[in-house]
Amino acid sequence: MKEMYDLIVVGGGPGGAIAAKNAAELGLDVLLIEKRQEIGDPVRCAEGVSKICLSDHIEPDPRWICADLTGSRIYSPDGTMVEMSEEMSGGEVGYVLERKVFDRALVDQCARAGAEVRVKTRATGLIMEKGVVCGIYAMYLGEEYEIRSKIVIGADGMESKVGRWAGIDTSLKPTDMETCVQYLVTNIDIDPQFCDFYLGNEIAPAGYLWVFPKGENMANIGVGILGSKSGDHRAIDYLDKFMRDVYPEGRIIEMVYGGVPVSGPIEKTVSDGLILVGDAARQSDPITGGGIINAMEAGKIAAEVAADAIKKGDYTTDTLNEYETLWRSTIGKEIEYSLVVKETFIKFTDKDLNHLAQSLSNVNFYSLSLKDLLYALFKANKKLLWDLRGLFRDVVNNNFEFKYKKNQFD
Amino acid sequence: MSIKINRYKCGYCGACVGVCPSGALELVETWVEANDCCTSCGLCAKICPVGAIEVNK
């Protein structure tokens, strides 16, 4: 480890890895640190990702794709099923990844692009001079280091500290976080090409339960509930009940716990010498909880802005604000829309959810686009979805393209 | 500070760290550390997906 770099990236998840890779390719001297011993492990993710935009960052590889999905099914509390097929979503549904391999492949790319990578290296604070971030304090194998850089990118995930150290309030309220438990379950009968979502206040209050296939007879089965609903009954209790009721023969071979930010965009994601990306910037989708694609998009933008800033020799907020502008006008716009939908959705009773699902029972999905589906849903449930009228208007008028988010659900 | 983290139950997901308003918690590899900034607000205990945290207010 040197004493000075152009850029230090804190966190080796998808956001950090893509930022480091792009920055290295743009000629910056980059250090990527990851506090854990292994990249990608332990997993804290349901591992589903839309195909859209993934190949902008990495070529799909069978080594980290467990399932290639052709559609999804949504179950309302009374069991009404809404099926969304591949045809409906334009042939782009999703993959279920093997994150341990996927994350490692991303970091491998960034190392090959020239970035220095250090695992088991934890940032313990920021070096600040007159309010400007100029590097990090780090611990590697129990030894403390002071490492300077022109810019720091905080990609330290949901439990991010980097933003807080720089005075950006990233703390989440329980209403801003889905608290999740997932089991990798084997010995079960599932459709390996479909992912299933279960809704309802008895199943997952203000959240959802998912079954994402990971090949034949194996799936990630997990539940996320809104933090404010957690207490007497926790995420693990809801999941255990579902397992008893639906998959009593299932055998659990891995347990994954996690928290997913669903707060929507935070007030600022840059300060002098600092950029936040991914979960650290609360860029996950408030509806689906999906964060991988958004983190990678943000990481790429952050790298480009950082490279420009370094070329200019100006690392102030004024210059780095270009990052704010760019991510808020693309992924940020979609996150804001999703936040409006989430705020409406968490108020729905089980009766409302059943009503929504039943209103789609006579709709032929194979002939519909996503835009038409949303419009059909709104037309049949105007009163229920009145709060979303602005969003539907934009969708119908084609002002809003589901470019990134389409069926993203990790 | 009266926070008790059952490290045998904890799945080191860091959800508690994300909600801690005073930044008192930190996830270090497979354990959570609490420092003296803890105000015993109890949000960490509420958010924990498995109930591994106990806070006496």
Chai-1 contact restraints between the chains, C-beta under 6 A:
chainA,res_idxA,chainB,res_idxB,connection_type,confidence,min_distance_angstrom,max_distance_angstrom,comment,restraint_id
A,R36,B,E29,contact,1.0,0.0,6.0,A-B,restraint_1
A,R44,B,C13,contact,1.0,0.0,6.0,A-B,restraint_2
A,M158,B,G14,contact,1.0,0.0,6.0,A-B,restraint_3
A,M158,B,G18,contact,1.0,0.0,6.0,A-B,restraint_4
A,E159,B,G14,contact,1.0,0.0,6.0,A-B,restraint_5
A,E159,B,V17,contact,1.0,0.0,6.0,A-B,restraint_6
A,E159,B,G18,contact,1.0,0.0,6.0,A-B,restraint_7
A,E159,B,L27,contact,1.0,0.0,6.0,A-B,restraint_8
A,R164,B,G23,contact,1.0,0.0,6.0,A-B,restraint_9
A,S171,B,P21,contact,1.0,0.0,6.0,A-B,restraint_10
A,L172,B,G18,contact,1.0,0.0,6.0,A-B,restraint_11
A,L172,B,V19,contact,1.0,0.0,6.0,A-B,restraint_12
A,P174,B,K46,contact,1.0,0.0,6.0,A-B,restraint_13
A,P174,B,I47,contact,1.0,0.0,6.0,A-B,restraint_14
A,T179,B,A15,contact,1.0,0.0,6.0,A-B,restraint_15
A,T179,B,I47,contact,1.0,0.0,6.0,A-B,restraint_16
A,T179,B,P49,contact,1.0,0.0,6.0,A-B,restraint_17
A,C180,B,P49,contact,1.0,0.0,6.0,A-B,restraint_18
A,V181,B,P49,contact,1.0,0.0,6.0,A-B,restraint_19
A,G227,B,I47,contact,1.0,0.0,6.0,A-B,restraint_20
A,S230,B,K46,contact,1.0,0.0,6.0,A-B,restraint_21
A,G231,B,K46,contact,1.0,0.0,6.0,A-B,restraint_22
A,R234,B,P49,contact,1.0,0.0,6.0,A-B,restraint_23
A,R234,B,G51,contact,1.0,0.0,6.0,A-B,restraint_24
A,A235,B,P49,contact,1.0,0.0,6.0,A-B,restraint_25
A,I236,B,P49,contact,1.0,0.0,6.0,A-B,restraint_26
A,I236,B,V50,contact,1.0,0.0,6.0,A-B,restraint_27
A,Y257,B,G11,contact,1.0,0.0,6.0,A-B,restraint_28
A,Y257,B,C13,contact,1.0,0.0,6.0,A-B,restraint_29
A,Y257,B,P49,contact,1.0,0.0,6.0,A-B,restraint_30
A,G258,B,C13,contact,1.0,0.0,6.0,A-B,restraint_31
A,G259,B,C13,contact,1.0,0.0,6.0,A-B,restraint_32
A,G259,B,A15,contact,1.0,0.0,6.0,A-B,restraint_33
A,G259,B,G18,contact,1.0,0.0,6.0,A-B,restraint_34
